[in-house]
Amino acid sequence: MLEKGSPFSVVASIIGWSAGTTVRMAKRYGHIGQAAQRQALEAISTGEVNVAAMRNREIVQEVK
């Protein structure tokens, strides 16, 4: 869901993670697919930024 642009907080809510365990559970069960890694590297090399990915990263930083 995250790779398709869903906000981190929405995914955590759907899965049923509480605010106190969201980061820990995401670290345990979250896996970054090769397509997402490739897209991130391409964005870095071309200077393009995926807005949905930026929003997800901001939400993760807020939860920490």
TAFENUR-V220430 format. One record per backbone hydrogen bond with DSSP energy under -0.5 kcal/mol. NH is the residue of the N-H (numbers start at 1). CO is the residue of the C=O. Records with the same first field share a line. If there is no record, write none. Layout:
NH=CO ; CO
//
This chain:
5=2
6=1
11=7
12=8
13=9
14=10
15=11
16=12
17=12
21=18
22=18
25=21
26=22
27=23
28=24
29=25
30=26
33=31
37=33
38=34
39=35
40=36
41=37
42=38
43=39
44=40
45=41
46=42
47=43
48=43
51=49
54=50
55=51
56=52
57=53
58=54
59=55
60=56
61=57
62=58
63=59
64=60
//
